[in-house]
Amino acid sequence: MHFKVHPDDSGQRLDIFLAGKLENVTRSAVQRWIAQDRVLVAGEPRKAKYLVQPGEDISADPLPPEPSEVVPEAIPLQILYQDSHLLVVDKPSGMVVHPGAGNPRGTLANALVHYFQQISRRETIRPGIVHRLDKQTSGLLVVAKREWVHDFLSRQFSSRKVEKQYLALVYKRMSRQKGEIRVPLGRHPTARTKISTHSQRLKETHTEYRVLRSYRHFSYLQVTPHTGRTHQIRVHLAHLGHAVVGDEVYGSRQLPQLKNPVLASAITNLGRHFLHASQLAFTHPESKKRISFESLLPSQLAELLDSLE
């Protein structure tokens, strides 16, 4: 959809301008489009607070509509810890965190509203969910049961006081045993579901890695993200030339380079990428004590590692 700024609209914030032109679209929805570079002013992405000028051409590529409510579903959950304030879940690969376009059912959110009547409803479509993992990434997630707990945990994530560690198997032997990646990331300029190092709107990112084990064609890593951008670990490692094994989005070019057909078949048959959120630590909202959790590597990933020995 396209709009031209009339002189009467001059000086309005971009998000207010668009929300005023669209029926049944909230300002917060428009802000989500802007954050994902789906709104362009004269072909360039701008911030929500940008003040529009007469004659400017504004284009918007809306996000697909989300379901209006989460349908409760009796989906089994592996709960590692829970109290009256929060719970920690070990999410399996293949489970989407919350409903969205193409995934209206079968999500973690659907399971949460089925099992827990007392759950934070700060965001209706994401009940209790403070942070996310990609569909194919397994591992630890903390869920808030109360709204004030949701706010408390969210502040810890935004101030980078939550400690997260991941286990990843990547293609090729790494030349360094440890390192840091500080390459800014943003939405891909044309493929909206992908993240890129060449976006027009880049954001600060920081990832550390350490090699736990080296193989002939692979490296097994412990990865610590200090920022929480979408697909951050996967894009950072692919940027180094060591894409996550099984990652069909950012590592599809590296699988065909394997000369071992048995290994290539095993990776293809995984049906997921080799990335697991193994450790999580944060301050409890009530006791104010630091609590930490660990999730063991899923059996299918452990078996692949064993096959590399």
C-alpha atoms as one frame of an Amber mdcrd trajectory, in Angstrom:
protein
   0.000   0.000   0.000   1.181   3.514  -0.846   0.473   7.004   0.482   1.566
  10.518  -0.406   1.917  13.023   2.439  -0.527  15.925   2.134   0.608  19.360
   3.415  -2.020  19.079   6.177  -0.200  15.986   7.512   3.234  17.595   7.544
   5.187  17.158  10.780   3.288  14.102  12.029   5.200  11.147  13.397   5.427
   8.355  10.841   3.597   5.817  13.049   0.793   8.271  13.810   0.461   9.226
  10.133   0.065   5.608   8.991  -2.235   4.577  11.831  -4.477   7.499  10.924
  -4.674   6.393   7.292  -5.516   2.762   8.006  -8.765   1.425   9.412  -8.643
  -1.221  12.174  -4.843  -0.976  12.454  -3.371   0.095  15.793  -0.393   2.358
  16.216   1.504  -0.466  17.958   0.927  -2.693  14.904   2.325   0.045  12.655
   5.344   0.329  14.967   6.021  -3.404  14.526   5.983  -2.936  10.732   8.408
  -0.024  11.054  10.727  -2.017  13.346  10.955  -4.703  10.664  11.660  -2.191
   7.859   8.264  -2.866   6.279   7.566   0.868   6.028   9.643   2.972   3.614
   9.733   6.723   3.136  10.960   7.593  -0.358  12.337   4.057  -0.539  14.255
   4.299   2.751  13.394   2.825   6.187  12.734   5.383   8.914  12.077   5.265
  12.652   8.566   5.555  14.087   9.335   9.067  15.379  10.339  10.345  11.925
   8.349  13.462  10.999   6.779  13.149   7.570   7.101  15.944   4.996   4.712
  17.124   2.241   4.974  15.182  -1.004   6.850  12.207   0.446   5.893   8.771
  -0.856   5.307   6.235   1.921   4.919   2.509   1.262   3.853  -0.117   3.793
   4.141  -3.899   3.603   1.929  -5.062   6.508   2.696  -8.105   8.612   0.189
 -10.949   8.192  -2.581 -10.633  10.800  -2.077 -12.619  13.995  -4.827 -14.729
  15.567  -6.975 -12.658  17.933  -6.679 -15.165  20.786  -4.751 -18.267  21.777
  -6.732 -21.515  21.681  -5.928 -23.803  24.666  -4.406 -27.147  23.625  -3.327
 -30.130  25.743   0.223 -30.273  24.394   2.764 -32.028  26.678   5.353 -29.697
  28.212   8.662 -30.524  29.853   8.695 -28.213  32.875  12.014 -28.039  34.734
  10.870 -25.606  37.424   7.796 -23.698  38.515   6.473 -21.645  41.415   3.673
 -19.112  41.840   5.599 -16.521  39.809   7.183 -18.287  36.831   8.101 -21.548
  35.169  11.076 -22.738  33.123  10.284 -24.923  30.117  12.560 -27.141  28.021
  11.166 -26.492  24.540  11.573 -29.231  21.914  12.671 -28.531  18.368   9.713
 -28.117  16.025   7.545 -26.213  18.501   6.762 -22.595  17.628   6.702 -20.302
  20.672   3.508 -18.379  19.881   0.790 -18.387  17.173   1.370 -16.427  14.004
   0.918 -16.603  10.266   1.127 -20.276   9.256   1.248 -21.491  12.869  -2.135
 -20.837  14.519  -2.053 -23.998  16.682   0.385 -26.368  18.341   2.528 -23.648
  19.900   3.997 -23.210  23.354   1.460 -20.441  23.987  -1.426 -22.813  23.189
  -0.096 -25.267  25.772   0.466 -22.572  28.409  -3.103 -21.251  28.340  -4.395
 -24.826  28.625  -2.376 -25.798  31.698  -2.114 -22.490  33.545  -5.077 -20.222
  34.238  -2.778 -17.861  36.122  -0.453 -16.681  33.361   0.702 -13.206  32.377
  -1.603 -11.721  29.733   0.522  -8.668  29.055   0.399  -9.679  25.399  -2.727
 -11.676  24.564  -1.149 -13.599  21.705   2.027 -14.321  23.704   0.756 -15.225
  27.201   3.599 -15.330  29.715   6.277 -15.383  27.037   9.209 -13.121  27.877
  11.662 -14.276  25.180  11.661 -16.659  22.229  13.562 -19.450  20.545  13.415
 -20.258  16.834  11.121 -23.127  15.849  13.996 -25.549  15.266  16.019 -24.440
  18.296  15.449 -26.523  21.421  16.109 -25.625  25.028  15.322 -23.343  27.933
  12.636 -20.672  28.131  11.346 -18.769  31.164   7.614 -17.978  31.299   5.973
 -15.372  33.562   2.804 -16.221  35.463   2.093 -12.660  36.609   2.244  -9.356
  34.763   4.633  -7.689  37.212   6.913 -10.733  36.887   6.732 -10.370  33.102
   7.911  -6.761  33.451  10.642  -7.716  35.944  12.065 -10.415  33.662  11.737
  -8.259  30.544  13.862  -5.578  32.180  16.559  -8.176  32.921  16.616  -9.229
  29.278  16.725  -5.652  27.979  19.543  -4.724  30.401  21.444  -7.902  29.432
  21.444  -9.350  32.936  20.079 -12.712  31.816  22.817 -15.254  31.081  22.191
 -17.588  28.155  24.418 -20.257  26.678  23.863 -22.408  23.627  25.455 -25.528
  22.169  26.008 -25.532  18.416  27.633 -27.770  15.835  28.979 -25.785  12.883
  30.528 -26.694   9.545  34.342 -26.800   9.238  37.096 -26.655  11.838  37.470
 -23.223  13.388  40.948 -21.704  13.299  40.507 -20.009  16.689  39.512 -21.734
  19.932  37.434 -18.770  21.060  36.322 -15.396  19.767  33.782 -12.598  19.705
  31.487 -11.452  16.893  30.245  -7.859  16.890  28.741  -7.617  13.411  25.549
  -5.456  13.350  22.400  -7.148  12.031  19.063  -6.105  10.572  16.214  -7.297
   8.387  17.238  -8.574   4.965  16.492  -5.865   2.376  14.357  -8.185   0.214
  13.746 -11.464   2.088  11.705 -10.222   5.057  11.905 -13.465   7.037  15.722
 -13.404   7.014  18.310 -11.400   8.934  21.325  -9.912   7.184  24.614  -8.132
   7.833  23.776  -5.844   4.896  20.495  -4.377   6.114  19.717  -0.695   5.677
  18.864  -0.550   9.376  21.538  -2.330  11.401  21.484  -2.927  15.165  24.310
  -3.662  17.581  24.948  -7.354  18.271  27.499  -9.270  20.320  28.164 -13.014
  20.419  30.980 -14.971  22.076  31.956 -18.534  21.197  34.332 -21.189  22.489
  35.296 -24.437  20.752  34.462 -27.442  22.927  35.552 -30.072  20.418  36.994
 -30.125  16.897  36.270 -32.708  14.237  37.561 -33.165  10.714  34.721 -31.217
   9.076  32.952 -29.674  12.080  33.369 -27.691  15.307  31.281 -28.128  18.444
  30.779 -24.806  20.211  29.515 -23.198  23.362  27.945 -19.898  22.318  27.020
 -16.943  24.521  24.827 -14.218  22.995  25.124 -10.908  24.851  22.362  -9.341
  22.756  19.132 -11.000  21.696  18.513 -10.171  18.054  16.433 -12.479  15.845
  18.559 -15.330  14.388  21.650 -13.679  15.909  23.730 -16.805  16.597  22.879
 -18.420  13.268  23.699 -15.330  11.201  26.867 -14.489  13.150  28.304 -17.987
  12.752  27.340 -18.114   9.071  29.068 -14.737   8.648  32.298 -16.359   9.888
  31.892 -19.109   7.296  30.823 -21.657   9.935  27.062 -21.991   9.549  25.093
 -24.065  12.048  24.753 -27.656  10.863  21.269 -28.337   9.482  20.414 -24.650
   9.056  18.616 -24.581   5.706  18.244 -20.786   5.731  21.796 -19.631   6.435
  23.833 -22.813   5.874  22.364 -24.431   2.763  25.530 -23.797   0.736  27.796
 -25.693   3.130  25.998 -29.040   3.259  26.722 -29.921  -0.418  30.436 -29.393
   0.270  30.527 -32.469   2.521  32.177 -35.344   0.683  30.822 -37.975   3.099
  27.351 -39.033   1.847  26.512 -40.820   5.107  27.122 -37.665   7.139  25.254
 -35.511   4.635  22.267 -37.872   4.827  22.342 -37.871   8.646  22.267 -34.055
   8.709  19.439 -33.908   6.187  17.441 -36.430   8.222  17.836 -34.389  11.412
  14.955 -32.199  10.288  16.317 -29.338  12.404  19.425 -27.247  12.958  22.001
 -28.136  15.613  21.390 -25.312  18.081  20.308 -25.903  21.679  19.683 -23.376
  24.474  21.495 -25.298  27.212  21.878 -22.837  30.111  19.785 -19.988  31.506
  20.353 -17.839  34.603  18.443 -14.836  35.947  17.393 -13.115  39.169  14.190
 -14.437  40.711  11.561 -11.661  40.941  10.542 -12.404  44.544  13.651 -13.741
  46.326  16.034 -11.577  44.264  18.416 -14.550  44.271  20.211 -15.729  41.170
  18.800 -19.011  39.844  20.187 -21.095  36.990  19.036 -24.034  34.876  20.621
 -26.496  32.488  19.190 -28.600  29.682  21.033 -31.627  28.330  21.637 -31.988
  24.624  18.648 -33.755  22.963  19.334 -37.385  22.098  19.184 -36.903  18.307
  21.868 -34.209  18.510  23.986 -36.270  20.924  23.780 -39.231  18.530  24.999
 -37.093  15.639  27.962 -35.969  17.744  28.776 -39.584  18.610  28.785 -40.473
  14.915  31.526 -37.905  14.320  33.974 -39.561  16.720
